[in-house]
């Protein structure tokens, strides 16, 4: 059954920071895929051996809500030696309102 392509998006920002090594993007992408989270945009950089990645993700079809996902990201980060944080996109919008 096809998912409704006109559905509203539920955007969040995922930040990943840690010592650079191969396989980071693959591990994070695999986790997102298993949780049915779509990557809308991604930016990554390596700064003096430190891996930094920011992703805009869509949680509209996710298997879990943000309250359940945040601890899962924490556990994944501990397992693979990275800091992984997720925040709802509305937090960023609220910070920039006057």
N, C-alpha and C positions, 0 to 999 in steps of 0.2 A: 504494500500500500504506500502510495506517495505521500510525503509530508506536504502540508500546505505551504507553498512558497511565499504567500503574501502575509504570513504570520508576523507579528511584531517581534522585534529583536529585544533581547534582555542582555544588554552589554555589561561586561565587567573587564577590569584591567588585571592582568597577571604580570607580576614582576619576579624575575629570576636572577639571582646574583650568587656567584661563587667562583672558586678556582676553576680556570678553564681546563677542559679535557674533552676528548672525543666522545660523542654519543649523547650529549646533553639535550640537544634539540630533539633527537629521536626518542629519548626517554619521556620528555615532557609531552611531545606530540602523541606518543602511544597512550599515555595517561589520559590526555584530553579525548582522544578517539574512543577509548573504553568508556569514558563518562558521557559520551555523545555531546561533547562541547565543540563547537565550530570555531576555528581561528579566523577572525575577520581581518586582522592586520598584525604584522609582526616586525619588530626591529631588534637587532642584536649587534653587539659590539664587544670586542675584547680589548680591555684597557690594562696594559702592563700585567697580563696574565690573569686578569679578572674577567670572567664572563658576565655580561649584563644583557638581559633580554626583557623587552616589554611586549606584551601581546594584548590586543583587544579581542575578546572572545564573546561569543554569543551563547548564553545559557538557556535560551528558549526551549531547546529540546534536551537539555541535560537530564541525566538520570536522577540527580539530587539537586536540592536548592543550595544557595550560597552558604547557609548555616551548616550544612553537612559537608559541603565541598571544602571549606576553609581548613578544617582539621585534616581532611584527606591530603590537601596540598602540604600541610605541615609535616605529616608523616612521610610523604614522598620526599620532601626536602631533606628530612633527617636521614632517610634511607640512602639517598644519592649524594649527600654532602653539599646541599645548596640551600639558600634561603629562597623560599617560594611564597609569595603573598598574593592574595586575590582581594580585590575591592570592587564593589559595584560601581558602575560608571556614574550613577547619580551622585555619588560622593564628590567626584571631580567637578560635576556640573554645579553642585551646591557651593563648593569652595570658590567658584568664580562669579557667583551672583552678588550684586551690590545691593 
